[in-house]
Amino acid sequence: MTEPLSSRELTELAEGLDQLARNLWWTWDERAQEVFQELSPRGWQNLYHNAVAVLREVSGQELRARLQEPAFAEKVRKTLRAFAGYMQERPTWGDLHAPALRSRPVAYFSAEFGFHETLPIAAGGLGILAGDHAKSASDAGIGFVGVSLFYREGYFQQAIDAENWQREYYTLLAPKNLPMEPVLDEKGDPVVCRVELGMEEAAFHAWRVNVGRVAVYLLDCNREENQRHFRDLTLRVYGGDSTTRIMQETLLGVGGVRLLRALGIRPSVFHMNEGHAAFLTLELVREKLAAGMSFEAALAQTKAECVFTTHTPVEAGHDRFSAELMDYAMHRFCARLPVPFARLLELGRVNPQNAHEQFCMTVLALRLSRAANAVSELHGRVSRHMWQCLYPDRPVEEVPIGHITNGIHLLGWMKGTVRRFWRNKLNGQFGAGGTAASPPAGLDWDACINSAEFWKRMADPEFISDEELWALRYKLRRELIEFARRRLLIARQRQAQEDFIAFDQLLNPDALTIGFARRFATYKRAPLIFQQFDKVVQLARDPARPIQFVFAGKAHPRDDEGKRYIQYILHLSKYSDLHGHLVFIENYDVHVARQMVSGCDVWLNTPRRPLEASGTSGMKAGCAGCLNLSILDGWWREGYDGTNGFAIGEDAHASSVEEQDRVDAANLYRVLTEEVIPLFYQRDEKGIPRQWIQRIRRAMVTLVPQFTTRRMVREYVEKYYLTRPE
């Protein structure tokens, strides 16, 4: 008979679980997730997979009682040991390759960070990339600290009304229920800093988000001593008008530097993730001027400390502010600099002498960075053309903007079903003695799953059979369909009660399932596949070789054209001959994305080339056996080799928008009918599509280990963080 746990042991385990819940490491470790799910299955579901909220829901008495269950207590112990092992690992890759960053870390500034559905403070791909960057910085063990804002209403929630129009609503986030903690001084009081905004000062405190071994600090202006308009600066992601935007960016850049100084953190490099954070350069210049440095020397030294990543070839994606707005928003700050205001404005203009040109945050970032990069090879070329105006004495190919192609945090994007599948494979590879939740001794799951050598084994049918891969694909497709039916039922019940049977008939577990999910910006052309509508209907309703579509995504609140795209697709799903073959899942977020990239057979991407800087959603599909069908834009131009997915059109773009849309729609239909559908439905006597599975194998071998933030972060370290200009 097992001895009951002592009071001390119970306390240690309870405190360990609390510490674990407040570190986002659990979001990419399914053993940890299983602990919280087992503790309160209904709470885990209803509280949207929020470990902190689950622990708060369970009473202390109930938790101690559950910990007296030997099996559960042992699972908790193993998970806490795994967490401690991760946190205490030595030496890390960073210890061996970037030891200087341990004491003087990288300070990574981003207007948004997307980590998990638990903390919905990101609007889209930029924030998701930042979150994955932080996770891989932790995995690598490099010195890294993130800086952003805490938006207490986060990004908007999406609801579809009776006219199929997107409506936005916001919910207040409760910090006590989130995986973050206040930043306190040695006396236990909040660390409070101040930043000049307009003619006044605003106070702010900060929250610390523990992301494995690294910290991300979120600045928060919601303090009683602030006026209401300052308190609401940190209300919503990209909320408000240009005045709100410029003050948010001042808070992020200037306030972020001041917080790091207050905490005694001395970064060796400041990394601006997009131009939103570029005001940090002015704060660094101000510090140096206050120390007695000349303006030109301060500019030069600041430039030596900063690197910059640009993420968009879309002109509207680069923040620009009028001289009048700059004077209004930064008047008091600029007054602290012994430099004429007109000279500061020159730093953000392509033509410094043009007093009518608006101040551009990207120009400021490029001027005051020692290195700059785009986020794919093609985006690098586009960016060099776009910004050659800043370097008129250089040919395009010598414009100092390189590229590091984006990636994803592989473990963070693996759905539980997929993780368990690969764990079982790894355990089988290394012999008996382990289970999915408890691998054999000596098996480094993280190292294996990120290893190119492991993914090369996908080509070996003796390691993994066609039958196994096809069974996995069936399971994931079924899970997606059931997920979509549940979400549609819940959404429709808000308008009118309907019989579940109707939803139970939506989508076909045997049909080729095509997914499209991303921000509904018009250049991403969500409705492109429906341009040849009658032909698509014929394909969808083919009883022998049916296809079906799952769509999701949000349009910016002020983007009516994007909202019309959503409305159009919803109308097709409900009132056209595609009813039952097309669904739209509302309120797209990280959780929905994880379900879709796992469960779809084909991931559709149709941007108007070359406006997709990189794109990462298609990268997330590979480890689950979903194949990409994409325009040769962004990362897919580098990833596609003719055998590992499907390409729409050629490595070129048309001279006009109308011609591009016409040609791309025709090519999409041709590839779909001549390549995708025949390959999927070409089955042998066992019902297995051997050639389709061969393409899945190639995608796993060539794409999964390459397009990760593990590779990406190491490139940043080697190319930019540790390398200084001659």
VODOKOL-741991 format. One record per residue: y negated, z, x negated of N, C-alpha, C in turn; residue in one letter. Coordinates in steps of 0.1 Angstrom, whole numbers, plus 5000, padded with zeros to 4 digits. Example, Ala and Ser with C-alpha at 12.3 -4.5 7.8 and 13.67 -1.06 7.14 Angstrom:
<rs>
505750784868504550784877503350784868A/502250714872501150714863500050794871S/
</rs>
This chain:
<rs>
501250004992500050005000498750004991M/497849914995496649904987495750024989T/495250074978494250184979492950144985E/492350214994491050184999489950184988P/488950104989487950094979487050224980L/486650264969485750384968484350344973S/483550444975482150424980481450344969S/481650374957480950304946481350164945R/482650134947483149994947482549914958E/482549974970481949914982480449874979L/479749974974478349954971478149834961T/478949834951478849734940479049594946E/480049584955480449454961479349414971L/478849504979477749474988476449424981A/476149504970474949464962475149324956E/476349304951476649174945476549054955G/476949084967476848974977475348954980L/474549054981473149044984472448964972D/472848994960472248914949472648774949Q/473948744953474448614954473748534964L/473548594976472848524987471448484983A/470848554974469448524970469348434958R/470448374955470448274944471148144949N/470448034949470947914955472147854948L/472647924938473947874932475047864942W/474947954953476047944963475947814971W/474847744970474747614978475547504971T/475947524959476847414953478147474948W/478547584954479847644951480547684964D/481547604967482147624980482947754982E/483347814971483947944972482948054977R/481748044972480748134977480348104991A/480347974995480047945009481147995018Q/482347985014483548035022483448185024E/482948265014482748405016481848435027V/480648375028479748395038480248345052F/480848235051481448175064482548265069Q/483348325061484448405066483848545070E/482748585064482148715068481648705083L/481048595087480648575100480648425104S/481848375109481948235111480848185121P/480648255132479648215142478248225136R/477948325129476648345123476448235113G/477448195105477248085095476847955103W/477447935114477147815122475847825128Q/475547935135474347945143473147965134N/473248025123472148045114471947935103L/472647825106472547695098472847725083Y/473947785081474547805067473547875058H/472947985064471948065056472648195052N/472948205039473648325034472848445036A/471548445034470648565035470648605050V/470448515059470448555073471748605078A/472948545073474248595076474348745072V/473948775060474048915055473149005063L/472048965068471149045076471749065090R/472448965095473048985108474149085108E/474949085097476049175096475649315093V/475949415100475549545098476149605085S/475549695079476049765067477449815069G/477649875081478949935085479949825086Q/479649715092480649615094480949555080E/479949535072480249475058481249565051L/480949695051481849785043483249785049R/483349775062484649765069485449635064A/484749525064485349395060485749405046R/484949465037485349475023486549565021L/486949635031488249715029489449625032Q/489249505036490349405038490649355024E/491849385019492249345005491949205001P/492349105010492248965007490748925006A/489948975016488548945016487849005004F/488149125001487549194989487849124976A/489149074975489548994963488748864962E/488548794974487848674974486348704969K/485848804974484448844970484348874955V/485348944950485348984935485448854927R/486348764931486548634923485248554923K/484548554935483348474936482248534928T/482148664928481148734920481348724905L/482648724901482948694887482648554883R/482848454892482448324889480948304888A/480248374896478748374896478248434883F/478848554879478448614867478748534855A/479948464855480348384844479348264842G/478948204854477948104853476648144847Y/476148264852474848314848474848354833M/475948404828476048454815476648354804Q/476948234809477548134800476748114787E/477448114776476848094763477948034754R/477547934746476347864746476347754757P/475147724762474947614772474647494764T/474547384771474147254765472647274760W/471847344768470447364763470447454751G/471347554750471347634738471547554725D/472447454727472847364715471947254712L/471247194723470447074721468947094723H/468547204729467147224732466847374731A/467147444720466947594719465447624720P/464547534716463147564716462647594731A/463347534740462847544754463247674760L/464047754754464447884759463247974759R/462447984749461348074748460048004754S/459947874753458847794758459347684767R/459547724780460247634789459447514794P/460147424800459447314808458947374821V/457647344824457047374837457047254845A/457747244856457947124864457247144877Y/456147074879455247084891455646974901F/455847014913456146914923455646974937S/455046884945454446924958455546974967A/456746934965457846974973459146994965E/459947084970461347104964462347104976F/463347024976464347024986465647074980G/466147184984467347244978468547244988F/468247275000469347305010468747315024H/469547295034468947305048468447445051E/468847545043468347685044466847695042T/466247615033464847625029464247495031L/463847455044463347325047461847305044P/461547295031460147285027459947155019I/460747055022460646925015460546815026A/459746715023459546605033460546485031A/461046475019461946355017462446355002G/462646224998463246204985462646264973G/461346274973460646334961461046484960L/461046554971461446694970462946714967G/463746624973465246634970465546614956I/464846514950464946484936464546604927L/463446674931462946784924463946904925A/464546924937465547024938466747004930G/467246874930468446844922468146854907D/466846824903466446834889466546984885H/466047074893466147214890467647264889A/468447224898469847264898470547214885K/470247094881470847044868470247104856S/468947144857468347214846469047354844A/469447414855470147534855471547514849S/472247414854473647384848473547354833D/472547284829472447254815472047374806A/471447474813470947594806469747574797G/468847484802467647464795466547554800I/465547584792464447654797463547574807G/463447624819462847544830462347634840F/461147604845460547684856459847584865V/460047594878459447504888458247564894G/457347484899456147534906455847444918V/455747504929455447424942454647524951S/454647484964453947564974455047604985L/454747724990455647775001454947735015F/455547645021454947595034455647675045Y/454947765051455547865061456047795074R/455647675077456147605088457047485083E/457147465069457947365064457547225068G/458547135068458347005073458747005087Y/458246905095458346905109459846885114F/460146945125461346925132461146805141Q/462146725143462046605151462846615164Q/462146585175462746575188462446445194A/463346385201463146255208462946285223I/461846225228461546255242462246155251D/461946155264462546065274462245925272A/461145895265460745755262461245715248E/462145795243462645765229461645765218N/460545845220459445855211459645985203W/459445975189459546095181458446185184Q/458746315187457846425188458046525176R/456946585172457146675161456846815166E/457646905161457347045163457647125151Y/457047245150457147325138457747465141Y/458447515132458947655134458547735122T/458147865125457747955115458948005107L/458847985093459848035085459648185081L/460648265082460548405079461048435065A/460248465056460648485042461748585040P/461848695049462948785047464248725050K/464348615057465548545060465848425051N/465148415040465248305032465648345018L/466348255010466748294997465648284987P/464648384988463548394979463048534979M/462348574969461848704968460348704963E/459548804967458148814963458148834948P/457048774942456848794927455948924926V/456549024919455849154918455549184904L/454549274902454249314889455049444886D/454849504874455649614870455449734879E/454449744887454249854896454849824910K/455449704911456049674924455049614934G/453849574929452849514938452949364936D/452549284947452549134945451549094935P/452048994927451148934917450148844925V/448848864924447848794931446948714921V/446848584923445948504915444848444924C/443848384918442848314925442548174920R/442048094929441747954925440447914933V/439547844926438347794932438647674941E/438247684954438347584963437047564970L/436447444969435147424974434147514967G/433347584975432347674970432847814969M/434047834972434647974973435847994964E/436448104965437748134959438748174969E/439948134967441048174976442148244967A/442648354973443748434967445048374971A/446048384962447448354966448448434958F/449548454965450648524958451748424957H/452948464953454048364950455348424954A/456248334957457648364959458548304948W/459548374945460548324935461748284941R/462148154939463448104944464348094931V/465448164932466448164921467348044923N/467347954914468247834914469147844902V/470247914904471147934893470448014882G/470347954871469648024859468148004858R/467647924867466147894866465447944878V/464147954877463248004888462347894892A/462047884905461047794910460047894918V/458847884915457747964921457047884931Y/456947944943456247884954454947964957L/453847894956452547954958452247964973L/451548074977451348104991449948154994D/449148085001447748135004447648215017C/448748245023448648315036448448465033N/447148495031446848635028445648675036R/445548805040444548855050443148835045E/442948845032441548835026441048695026E/441948595028441448455029440948425042N/440048325043439648265055440748185061Q/440748165074441848095081442147955075R/441047885071441347745066442047755053H/441847855045442547875032443947925035F/444148015044445448065048446347945052R/445847855059446647745064446847625054D/446247645042446547545032448047525029L/448747645030450247645028450947655041T/450447585051451147595064452247485065L/451947365062452847255064452847155052R/454047095050454146995039453346875043V/452446835034451546725036450846725049Y/450446845054449746855066448246835065G/447646805076446146795076445646665071G/444246665068443546545064443446545049D/442546455044442346435029441746565023S/440946635031440446765026441546865023T/442346875033443546965031444346925020T/444646795019445446745008444846774994R/443546744992442946774979442946924975I/442847004985442847154983444247204980M/445247144987446647174984446947134970Q/446447024965446746974952446047054941E/444847104945444147194936444847324934T/445347384945446147504945447347484937L/448047374939449347344931449047334916L/448147254913447847224898447147334891G/445947374896445247474890445847614892V/446247644905446847774908448147794901G/448947684900450247694893450147734879G/449247674872449047714858448647854856V/447747904865447248044865448348144868R/449248104877450348194880451248204868L/451548094861452448104849451748184838L/450448174837449748264827449848404831R/449748434844449848574848451148634846A/452248554846453548594844453948594830L/453048554821453348554807454348444803G/454448334811455248224808454348114800I/454848074789454147984780454947854779R/454647764788455447634787455147554775P/456147484770455947394759455547254764S/455847224777455547094783455347114798V/454347044803454047044818454546914823F/455446914832455946784838455446774852H/454646674854454146644867455046544875M/455646594885456546514893455646444904N/455146324902454146254910452746314907E/451746234912450346264909449846384917G/450546444926450046554934449646674925H/450346684914450146804905449146784894A/448446664894447746624882446546714879A/445946784889444846874886445246984876F/446547004873446947104863446347064849L/446146934847445546884834444146934833T/443346944844441946984843441947134840L/442847214846442947354843443247374828E/444247294822444547314808443347274800L/442547174804441347134797440347254797V/440147314809439247424811439547544802R/440847574801441247684792440847654778E/441047534773440747494759439247494757K/438447454767437047454765436547604765L/437147684773436747824772437047894759A/438047834752438447894739437547834728A/436647744731435747694721436047554716G/437047494722437347354718436447254723M/436247144716435447034721436146964733S/435346894741435946824752436946724748F/436646644738437646534733438846604727E/438746704720439846774714440746844725A/440046894736440746954747441546844754A/441046734756441746624763442946584754L/442746574741443846524733445046624733A/444646754732445746854732446446864745Q/445646854756446246864769447246744771T/446846624766447646514767448946534759K/448946604748450146624740451046724747A/450546794757451446894764452046844777E/451646724782452046684795452846554795C/453746554805454446424808454346404823V/454646284827454346244841455346144846F/455846164858456846074865456146014877T/456045884878455545814889456745774898T/456645784911457745764920457545644930H/456345584930456145484941455445364936T/455945244939455145124937454345084950P/454345174960453545144972452145204970V/451145114971449745154968449345274975E/449745284988449245404996449845534992A/450945524983451545644978450845714967G/449745654963448945714952447645774957H/447545914957446445984963445145944956D/444145904965442745874960441745954968R/440746004962439746084968438346034964F/437446034974436045984971435346084962S/434246034956433446124947432946244955A/432546214968431946314976432946424979E/434246384982435246484985435646564973L/435646494961435946564949434846664946M/433546634948432446724946432546844956D/432946814968433046924978434247014975Y/435446964972436647044971436747114957A/436147054947436247114933434947154927M/433947174936432647204930432547324922H/433147434927433047564920433947554907R/435147494908435947484897435247404886F/434747284889434147194879432847264873C/432247344881431047414876431447504864A/432747544863433147634852433347554839R/433347424840433547334828432247284823L/431947304810430647264804430647114801P/431047044812431146894811430446834824V/429646734822429046674834430146634844P/429946654857430846614868431246474867F/430246384864430446244863431546214852A/431546284842432546264831433946294836R/434046404844435346434849435846334859L/434946274867435346174876435946054868L/435346024857435845904849437345914846E/437846034844439246054841440146004851L/439745994864440545944874440245804879G/439445724872439145594876439645494866R/440145384871440645274863439445224854V/438345194861437045164854436145284854N/436145354844435345484844433845464847P/433245344845431845334848431545284862Q/432645264870432445224884432245344893N/431045374896430745494904431245484918A/431545364923432045344936433545354937H/434245354926435745364926436145504929E/437145524938437645654941438445714930Q/438545844930439345914920440745914923F/441645864914443045844917443845954908C/444746024915445546124909446546064899M/447045954902447945884892447245844880T/446045794881445245754869444945884860V/444645994867444446114859445646154852L/446846154859448046194852448446094841A/448245964842448545874832447645894820L/446345914822445445934811445746054803R/446246164810446346294803447846334801L/448646234799450146264796450546194783S/451346254775451846194763452846094765R/453546104777454646014781454646004796A/454945884801455045854815456245774818A/456845794829458045714832458145684847N/458745574850459245534863460645584866A/461145554877462445614881463645524883V/463445394878464545304876464045194867S/464945104862464545004853463544904859E/463844864872463044764879461644834882L/461744964886460445034889459545044877H/460245054865459445064853458644934851G/459344814853458644694852457544674861R/457744714874456744704884455544804881V/455844914876454845014873453944964861S/454544904851453844844840452844744844R/453244654854452344554859451244624868H/451644724875450744794884449644864877M/449944914865448945004858448544944845W/448744814843448244744831446744754830Q/446144764842444644774842444144884834C/444944994832444545104823444645074809L/445344964805445544934791445344784789Y/444044734792443744594791443944524778P/444044604767444244544754445744534751D/446644564760448044554757448744454767R/449744384762450544304771451344394780P/451744334791452444414802453644494796V/454444424787455644494782455344604773E/454144624768453744734760452944844767E/452844834780452144944787453045064786V/452545184782453345294779453945374791P/454645304799455445364810456845324809I/457745414806459145394804459845414817G/461145434816461945474829463045564825H/463345654834464545734835465045724849I/466145654851466645634865467045764871T/466645784884467045904891468545924892N/468846044896470246084899470346184910G/471546234912471746344922472546454915I/472446574921473246684917474546674924H/475546634917476846594923477446704931L/477546824926478246924934477446964946L/476046954945475246994956475446894968G/475846774966475946674976477346654981W/478346724975479646714979479946794991M/480346735002480746805014481946885011K/482146995018483247085015484647015015G/484846925025486146845025486346775012T/485246715007485346634995485646724983V/484846834982485046934971486546984971R/487047024982488447074982489446964978R/489146844982490046734978490046714963F/488846714957488846694942489346814935W/489146934940489647054934491147044934R/491747014945493247004945493746894935N/492946784934493346684924493246744910K/492246814907492046874894493146974891L/493447054901494447154899495847094896N/496046984904497346914901497346854888G/496246804883496146744870496446844858Q/496046974860496147064850497347164852F/498147134862499347214864499247304875G/500347374878500447474889499647594885A/499647684895498947804893497647824899G/497247724906495847724912495847674926G/494747704933494547654946493047594946T/492747534957491347484958490347594956A/490547714961489647824960489747894946A/490947884940491147964928491847874918S/491147804910491747704900492547774889P/493347704883494147764872493247814861P/493647904853492947964842492547854832A/491347854828490947754818490347624823G/490447604836489947484842488447504845L/487647424838486147424841485847314851D/485747354863485547264874484247184872W/483147254869481947184867481947074856D/482547104845482647014834483546894838A/484646924845485546814849484946714859C/484346774869483846694880482646614876I/481946654865480846574860481246484848N/482546484845482946404834483246264837S/482746174829483046024831484546004829A/485246084821486646064819487446094831E/487046204839487646234851487546114861F/486346064863486145954872486745824868W/487045804855487745684850489145694856K/489745814858491045824863491245774878R/490045744884490145694898490745554898M/490745484887491345354886492845364886A/493445474883494845494881495545534894D/496345444900496945474913498045584911P/498445614899499445724897498745864898E/497445864894496645984895496246014910F/495745904917495445914931495845784938I/496645794948497245674954496245614964S/496445494968495745424978495845504992D/497045554994497345625006496445755007E/496345824996495545944996494045914998E/493545814992492145774994491845735008L/492845655014492645615027492645725037W/493545825035493645945043492346025042A/491846035030490546105029489446035037L/489345905036488345825043488445845058R/489645845063489945865078489446005082Y/489746105074489346235077487846255077K/487146195067485746205067485046125078L/485546015081484945935092485146005105R/486246065108486546145120485546265120R/485346335109484446445109483046405112E/482646295107481246245110481146215125L/482046145130482046105144481946225153I/482746325150482746455158481446525157E/480846525144479546585142478446505150F/478546375150477546295157477646325172A/478846335178478946355192478446495196R/478646595187478046725190476546725190R/476046665180474546655179473946585191R/474546475194474046395206474146465219L/475246545221475346625233474246725234L/474046795223473046905222471646845225I/471346735219470046665220469846625235A/470846565241470746505254470646615265R/471246735262471246845272469846895274Q/468946875264467546925266466846845277R/467346725279466746645290467446655303Q/468746645303469546655315471046685311A/471646765319473046795317473946675319Q/474746645310475646535311477146575307E/478046495312479446525310479746495295D/480446585288480846565275481746445273F/482446415283483346305282482646175278I/481446155283480646045280480446035265A/480146145259479846155244481146145236F/482246185243483546185236484046035234D/483345945241483745805240482945735230Q/481845795225480945735215481645715202L/481545605196482045575183483545575182L/484145505173485545475172486045515158N/486945615157487445655144488145555136P/488445445142489145335135488145225130D/486945225135486045115132485245135119A/484945025113484045015101482745075105L/482345185098481145265102480145245091T/478945195096477845165087476745265089I/476245325078475245435079473845395074G/472845435080471445415075470745545078F/470245615068469545745070468445755059A/467245765062466145785052464845795060R/463845815053462445815059462145685065R/461645675077461445555084460045495081F/459845475068458645395063458945255066A/457945175070458145045074458744955064T/458444975051458944885040460444905038Y/461045015044462445035043463244955054K/462544895063463044795073464344845080R/464344955086465545005093466044905103A/465244835111465844745121466344605116P/466244585102466544455097467844395102L/468944475102470244425106470344385120I/469344425128469344385142468544255145F/468044195135467344065137468243965143Q/469443955139470443865145471243945155Q/470543985165471144085174472444045181F/472443925187473543875194474843865186D/474643825173475743815164476243955160K/475344055159475744185155476544245167V/476144225180476844265191478244215192V/478344085189479744025188480644095178Q/480044125167480844195156481244335161L/480244405167480544545171481544555182A/481644455191482544455202483844375200R/484044335187485244265184486444365185D/487344345194488444445195489344455183P/489444345175490344345164489644405151A/488344375150487644415138486244475141R/486144585149484844635153484044695142P/482744695144481844775135481044865143I/480444965137479545055144478545115135Q/477445175140476345215132475945355136F/475645435125475045565126473745565119V/472645595126471345595121470745735122F/469845765112469045895113467845875104A/466845955107465645955098464445995106G/463346025099462146075104461045975100K/460045955109458845885105457745985103A/456845955094455646045092454946065105H/454446185108453746205120452646105123P/452046055113450945955116451345805114R/452645785113453145655111453745605124D/452845545133453345495146454245375145D/454045295135454945185133456345225130E/456545325121457845385118458445455131G/457645515139458045575152458545465161K/457945345161458345235170459745185165R/459945185152461245155147462345245152Y/462045375152463045475158463245445172I/462145425179462245405194463045275197Q/462845175189463645055191465145075189Y/465545145179466945165176467545265186I/466745365191467245445202467445365215L/466545275218466645195229467945105229H/468245045217469444975215470645055217L/470645175212471745265213472145305227S/471045315236471345365250471445255260K/470645145258470545045269470944905266Y/471444885254471844745251473344735250S/473844625247475344595245475844675233D/475044735225475444815214475744965218L/475544995231475845135236477345165233H/477445285226478745325222479145285208G/478345185203478645135189477545165180H/476445225185475245265177474745395182L/474545495173473945615176472845655166V/471945735171470845785163470945935163F/471146005152471146145151469746195148I/469246275157467846325155467746435145E/466546465140466246575132466946565118N/466846455112467446425099467046535089Y/468046595082467746685071468946675061D/468946775052469946775041471346785047V/471546865057472846885063473346755069H/472546685077472846565083473146455073V/472346455062472546355051473946375045A/474346505043475646525036476746475045R/476646495058477746445067477746295067Q/476646235067476646085068477046015055M/476546055044476945985031478446005029V/479046115034480546135033481346055043S/480846045055481645995066481545845068G/480445785064480345635066481145565056C/481545445060482345355051481345275043D/480245235048479245155041477845225043V/477145225032475745285032474745165031W/474045145041473145035042471745065037L/471144975029469845005023469144865022N/468044855030467344725032465844735029T/465444795018463944795015463444655012P/462144645014461444525010461144524995R/462044454987461944454973460544414969R/459944474958460444584949459844714953P/459744754965459044874969459844994969L/461144984967462045104966462145144951E/461445244948461345284933462745314928A/463545394935464845424930465845434942S/465545534950466445564961467645644956G/468045744963469145824958470245844968T/469945814981470945834991472245764988S/472145644983473345564980474145624969G/473545694960474245764949475145874954M/474745934965475446044971476746004978K/476845874981477945824988479245804980A/479045784967480145744959481345834958G/481045964956482146064954483046084966C/482546034978483346044990483945914994A/483745804986484345674988483645584998G/482345615000481445535008480845424999C/480845295003480445184995478945144999L/478245104989476845064991476744914995N/475944885005475544755009474044755008L/473444694998472044714995471344594989S/470044584992469144494985469144534970I/469044434961469044464947467644524942L/467444644947466144714944466444844939D/465444914932465645044928466945064919G/467645164921468845194913469945104915W/470045034927471244954929471244824921W/470044784916469944674907470644704894R/470644834890471344874878472744904880E/473044964892474445004895475444894899G/474944794906475844694911476344604900Y/477744584900478344494890479144384896D/479144374909479844264916481244314921G/481644434917482944484921482944624927T/481744684927481644824931480844854944N/480644754952479944754964479544624968G/478344604975477944474980476444464978F/476044344975474644314973474144224983A/472844244988472244164998471244074991I/471443944989470543854983470743854968G/469643804961469643784947468743884940E/468743874927467843964919466443894918D/465843884930464543824931463943864944A/462643844946462043864959461143744963H/461043724976460343604981458843614980A/458143504981456743504980455943564991S/456543565003455843625015456743715022S/456143815029456843915037457743845047V/457143755055457943695065459143615060E/458943545049460143475043461143575038E/460643685031461543785026462443845037Q/461843875048462543935059463543835065D/463143715067464043615072465243595063R/465043575050466043545040467043665039V/466443785038467243905037468143935049D/467543915061468343925073469543835073A/469343705069470343605069471443645059A/470943685047471943725036472743855040N/472043945047472744065052473844025061L/473643945071474643905080475743825073Y/475343745064476443665056477343755048R/476743855041477643945033478444025042V/477944075054478644155063479844075069L/479643955072480743875079481743815069T/481243775057482043705048482743795037E/482143915035482744005025483144145030E/482244215037482444355040483544365051V/483344305062484244315073485644265070I/485844145064487144095060487844185051P/487144235041487744325031488244455037L/487444515046487844635053489044625061F/489144515068490244495078491444415072Y/491444385060492544315053493544425050Q/494644445058495544545057496944495053R/497744575046499144545043500044595054D/501344585052502244635062502144775066E/501644855056501445005059500045035065K/499244935068497944955074496844995064G/497144965051496245015040495344895035I/494044905035493244795030493144805014P/494044745008494244764993492944724985R/492444604989491344554982490044634984Q/489944684996488744774999488844904991W/490044954990490245074982490045054967I/490344934963490144894949488644894946Q/487844854956486344854954485845004954R/486445084962486145224962486345284948I/487545254942487845304929486845254919R/486445134919485445084910484145154912R/483745184924482445254926482545394920A/483645454922483745594916483745584901M/484445494895484445484880483145454874V/482445354880481145304874479945374879T/479945434890478645484896478545644896L/479645704900479545854902479045934890V/479745914878479245994867477945944860P/477545824863476345774857475045814864Q/475045814878473845834885473845984890F/473746074881473646214883472446274877T/471946384882470846454875471246524863T/472546544861473146594848472746494837R/472946364839472546264829471046254828R/470346254840468946244841468246344833M/468546474836467846584830468046584814V/469246554810469446544795468546424789R/468446314797467546214792466046264791E/465646334801464246394800464146484788Y/465146564786465046654774464946574761V/465746484759465846404747464746314745E/464246244756463246144754461846204755K/461646304764460246344767459946494764Y/460846584767460546724766460446764751Y/461346714743461446754729460746654720L/460446534724459846434716458346424718T/457646434708456146424708455746294702R/454646234706454146114700453846134685P/454046024677453746034663452246054661E/
</rs>
